[in-house]
């Protein structure tokens, strides 16, 4: 099947991202926190071996994702990243030597089944290799405008769930845009070679947006509990990627009565994610409630 390779690569990328999330979360809690964004956060994290291990996992995920996007539709590859949340909790259970409860496994099964139903019903098709600038401009303007609004909203809220959720949603949009631009850049590399790849604006755009997504992610992980930021990241990335696949790459999904099982699958995913965010294991990933430490404190 022509979609087997991108599906397998997307699953590998989701697993690598899950490992990265847990490691980066642990590192983010070990550095001083502050009320606003600070560039020094990245310098602090660079001194943490756990964070560096998480970055290696991010790189592995990026390679798998890039090849998956080069060989398959955005509307198939990116929705598979919904599996990041259950994979994150499973990885966390292994690293923390904790067991996932029966309810947790039921929720994981619900997410997996819901994703399968939604993708089977949608049956995404299409894999354009070139997108005109006229399509990129409005898509990028809307997405980056939404990121700016969410980031500003986060800054107006104190540390906690609301702030983490806003930053998580901004991260999700940035991830989706990064994936869409990465897909374009990979097609340029495949069709026109290395020189064209390094002279294409899409290459530098996806690198810049990806770096911004990483910055937003680190602040989201530090702003509040993982259960607030990770669902927003996981579901938001899939949703925005689906929209970009349809609007920018002219990929197609089934409509008509097929919308019923698609909505059923989406509801199962949402219910599973909500249940996963409430199981006891997730509380072990929540930042301890303590006063903010000064960024200058030792």
C-alpha positions as CSV (number, residue, x, y, z in Angstrom):
1,X,0.0,0.0,0.0
2,X,1.4,3.4,-1.0
3,X,0.4,4.9,2.4
4,X,2.2,2.3,4.5
5,X,5.6,4.0,4.6
6,X,4.3,7.5,5.6
7,X,2.1,5.9,8.2
8,X,4.9,3.9,9.7
9,X,7.2,6.9,9.7
10,X,4.6,9.1,11.2
11,X,4.1,6.6,14.0
12,X,7.8,6.5,14.7
13,X,7.8,10.3,14.8
14,X,4.9,10.4,17.2
15,X,6.8,8.0,19.5
16,X,10.0,10.0,19.4
17,X,8.0,13.2,20.2
18,X,6.4,11.4,23.1
19,X,9.8,10.6,24.5
20,X,11.0,14.1,23.9
21,X,8.0,15.6,25.6
22,X,8.5,13.6,28.8
23,X,12.2,14.4,28.9
24,X,11.7,18.1,28.1
25,X,9.0,18.3,30.8
26,X,11.4,17.0,33.4
27,X,14.1,19.5,32.3
28,X,11.7,22.4,32.2
29,X,10.7,21.9,35.8
30,X,14.4,22.0,36.9
31,X,15.1,25.5,35.8
32,X,14.0,28.9,37.2
33,X,10.5,30.1,36.2
34,X,9.4,33.6,35.4
35,X,6.2,35.5,34.7
36,X,7.0,36.2,31.0
37,X,9.0,34.8,28.2
38,X,12.7,34.8,28.6
39,X,15.5,33.9,26.2
40,X,17.6,32.7,29.2
41,X,15.3,29.7,29.5
42,X,16.9,28.0,26.5
43,X,20.4,28.6,28.0
44,X,19.4,27.1,31.2
45,X,18.0,24.0,29.4
46,X,21.1,23.5,27.4
47,X,22.9,22.7,30.6
48,X,20.5,19.8,31.3
49,X,21.5,16.4,29.8
50,X,17.9,15.3,30.1
51,X,16.8,18.2,27.9
52,X,19.6,17.4,25.4
53,X,18.4,13.8,25.2
54,X,14.9,15.2,24.5
55,X,16.3,17.3,21.7
56,X,17.9,14.2,20.1
57,X,14.5,12.6,20.2
58,X,13.0,15.7,18.6
59,X,15.6,15.4,15.8
60,X,14.8,11.8,15.2
61,X,11.1,12.7,15.1
62,X,11.8,15.5,12.6
63,X,13.6,13.2,10.2
64,X,10.8,10.6,10.3
65,X,8.2,13.3,9.9
66,X,10.0,14.9,7.0
67,X,10.2,11.7,5.0
68,X,6.6,10.8,5.9
69,X,5.4,14.2,4.6
70,X,7.5,13.8,1.4
71,X,5.8,10.5,0.7
72,X,2.3,11.0,2.0
73,X,-0.6,13.5,2.3
74,X,-0.5,16.0,5.1
75,X,-4.1,14.9,6.0
76,X,-2.8,11.4,6.7
77,X,0.5,12.1,8.3
78,X,-0.3,14.8,10.8
79,X,-3.5,13.4,12.3
80,X,-1.5,10.4,13.4
81,X,0.3,12.7,15.8
82,X,-2.9,12.5,17.9
83,X,-1.2,9.3,19.3
84,X,1.4,11.5,21.0
85,X,-0.6,11.9,24.1
86,X,-1.3,8.2,24.9
87,X,2.3,7.5,23.8
88,X,3.5,10.2,26.1
89,X,1.7,8.8,29.1
90,X,2.9,5.2,28.3
91,X,6.5,6.5,28.0
92,X,6.1,8.4,31.3
93,X,4.8,5.3,33.0
94,X,7.9,3.4,31.9
95,X,10.3,6.2,33.0
96,X,8.5,6.7,36.3
97,X,8.0,3.0,36.9
98,X,4.3,3.4,37.2
99,X,1.5,1.4,35.8
100,X,-1.2,2.8,33.5
101,X,-4.6,2.1,35.1
102,X,-7.3,0.0,33.5
103,X,-9.2,3.2,32.8
104,X,-6.1,4.7,31.2
105,X,-5.8,1.7,28.8
106,X,-9.4,2.1,27.9
107,X,-8.8,5.7,27.1
108,X,-5.8,4.8,25.0
109,X,-7.9,2.3,23.1
110,X,-10.5,4.9,22.6
111,X,-8.1,7.3,21.1
112,X,-6.6,4.7,18.8
113,X,-10.0,3.4,17.7
114,X,-11.3,6.9,17.2
115,X,-8.4,7.8,15.1
116,X,-8.8,4.7,13.0
117,X,-12.5,5.3,12.4
118,X,-12.0,9.0,11.6
119,X,-9.2,8.3,9.1
120,X,-10.9,5.3,7.5
121,X,-14.1,7.4,7.0
122,X,-12.2,10.5,5.8
123,X,-10.0,8.4,3.4
124,X,-7.7,11.4,2.6
125,X,-6.4,11.6,-0.9
126,X,-4.1,13.8,-2.9
127,X,-0.4,14.6,-2.6
128,X,0.5,17.9,-4.4
129,X,4.2,18.6,-4.8
130,X,3.9,22.3,-5.5
131,X,1.8,25.0,-3.9
132,X,1.7,28.6,-5.3
133,X,2.6,31.6,-3.2
134,X,-1.0,32.9,-3.6
135,X,-2.2,29.9,-1.4
136,X,0.6,30.3,1.2
137,X,0.1,34.0,1.9
138,X,-3.5,33.9,3.4
139,X,-2.8,30.6,5.2
140,X,0.3,31.8,6.8
141,X,-1.3,35.2,7.7
142,X,-4.2,33.5,9.5
143,X,-2.1,30.9,11.3
144,X,0.6,33.3,12.5
145,X,-2.0,35.8,13.5
146,X,-3.7,33.2,15.6
147,X,-0.3,32.3,17.2
148,X,0.3,35.9,18.1
149,X,-3.2,36.3,19.7
150,X,-2.8,33.1,21.7
151,X,0.7,34.1,22.9
152,X,-0.5,37.6,24.0
153,X,-3.5,35.9,25.8
154,X,-1.1,33.6,27.6
155,X,1.0,36.6,28.8
156,X,-2.1,38.2,30.3
157,X,-2.8,35.1,32.4
158,X,-0.9,33.9,35.5
159,X,1.0,30.7,35.6
160,X,-1.5,27.8,35.5
161,X,-3.8,25.7,33.2
162,X,-5.2,28.6,31.2
163,X,-1.8,29.9,30.3
164,X,-0.4,26.5,29.5
165,X,-3.5,25.8,27.3
166,X,-3.0,29.0,25.3
167,X,0.7,28.3,24.8
168,X,-0.1,24.7,23.9
169,X,-2.6,25.9,21.2
170,X,-0.1,28.4,19.8
171,X,2.5,25.6,19.7
172,X,0.0,23.3,17.9
173,X,-0.6,25.9,15.2
174,X,3.1,26.4,14.8
175,X,3.7,22.7,14.5
176,X,1.0,22.4,11.8
177,X,2.5,25.3,9.8
178,X,6.0,23.8,10.2
179,X,4.7,20.5,8.8
180,X,3.0,22.1,5.9
181,X,6.1,24.1,5.0
182,X,8.4,21.1,5.6
183,X,6.3,19.1,3.1
184,X,6.8,21.8,0.5
185,X,10.6,22.0,1.2
186,X,11.0,18.2,1.0
187,X,9.2,18.0,-2.4
188,X,11.6,20.8,-3.6
189,X,14.6,18.7,-2.4
190,X,13.2,15.6,-4.1
191,X,12.3,17.2,-7.4
192,X,14.9,19.9,-7.8
193,X,17.9,18.9,-5.6
194,X,19.9,20.3,-2.8
195,X,20.7,23.7,-4.3
196,X,17.0,24.5,-4.8
197,X,16.2,23.2,-1.3
198,X,18.7,25.6,0.3
199,X,17.5,28.5,-1.8
200,X,13.8,28.0,-1.3
201,X,12.0,30.3,1.1
202,X,9.9,27.3,2.4
203,X,13.1,25.8,3.9
204,X,13.9,28.8,6.0
205,X,10.3,29.4,6.8
206,X,9.8,26.0,8.3
207,X,13.1,26.3,10.2
208,X,12.0,29.6,11.6
209,X,8.5,28.5,12.5
210,X,9.8,25.3,13.9
211,X,12.2,27.2,16.2
212,X,9.4,29.4,17.3
213,X,7.3,26.3,18.0
214,X,10.1,24.9,20.2
215,X,10.3,28.1,22.2
216,X,6.5,28.1,22.7
217,X,6.6,24.5,23.7
218,X,9.2,25.0,26.4
219,X,7.2,27.9,27.8
220,X,4.0,25.9,27.6
221,X,5.6,23.0,29.6
222,X,6.8,25.4,32.2
223,X,3.6,27.5,32.4
224,X,1.4,24.8,33.9
225,X,0.5,21.1,34.0
226,X,1.1,18.8,31.0
227,X,-2.5,17.9,31.1
228,X,-3.4,21.4,30.1
229,X,-0.8,21.9,27.3
230,X,-0.4,18.5,25.8
231,X,-4.1,17.9,24.8
232,X,-4.1,21.4,23.1
233,X,-0.9,20.5,21.3
234,X,-2.0,17.1,20.2
235,X,-5.6,17.9,19.0
236,X,-4.7,21.3,17.7
237,X,-1.9,20.1,15.5
238,X,-4.1,17.4,13.9
239,X,-7.0,19.8,13.4
240,X,-4.9,22.7,11.9
241,X,-2.9,20.3,9.7
242,X,-6.1,18.8,8.3
243,X,-7.3,22.3,7.5
244,X,-4.0,23.2,5.8
245,X,-3.9,20.0,3.9
246,X,-7.3,20.8,2.4
247,X,-6.9,24.5,1.9
248,X,-3.3,24.7,0.8
249,X,-2.5,21.3,-0.7
250,X,-6.0,20.7,-2.1
251,X,-6.2,17.3,-0.5
252,X,-9.6,15.7,-0.2
253,X,-11.6,13.9,2.4
254,X,-15.0,12.2,2.1
255,X,-18.1,14.3,2.8
256,X,-21.8,13.5,2.9
257,X,-22.8,10.7,5.2
258,X,-19.1,9.9,5.8
259,X,-19.1,12.9,8.1
260,X,-21.0,10.9,10.7
261,X,-18.3,8.3,11.4
262,X,-15.7,11.1,11.1
263,X,-17.4,13.0,13.8
264,X,-17.9,9.8,15.8
265,X,-14.1,9.1,15.6
266,X,-13.3,12.7,16.5
267,X,-15.6,12.4,19.6
268,X,-13.9,9.2,20.6
269,X,-10.5,10.9,20.3
270,X,-11.7,13.9,22.4
271,X,-13.2,11.7,25.0
272,X,-10.1,9.5,25.2
273,X,-7.8,12.6,25.5
274,X,-10.0,14.0,28.2
275,X,-10.0,10.8,30.2
276,X,-6.2,10.4,29.8
277,X,-5.8,13.9,31.2
278,X,-7.6,12.9,34.4
279,X,-5.9,9.6,35.3
280,X,-3.6,9.6,38.3
281,X,-0.5,9.0,36.2
282,X,-0.8,12.4,34.6
283,X,-0.8,14.1,38.0
284,X,2.8,12.9,38.4
285,X,3.7,15.0,35.4
286,X,2.2,18.2,36.9
287,X,4.5,20.9,38.0
288,X,4.6,21.3,41.8
289,X,2.6,24.1,43.2
290,X,5.2,26.6,44.5
291,X,5.9,30.3,44.2
292,X,7.7,31.5,41.1
293,X,11.4,31.6,41.5
294,X,13.3,34.6,40.2
295,X,15.0,34.0,36.9
296,X,18.1,35.4,38.6
297,X,17.9,33.1,41.6
298,X,20.7,30.5,42.1
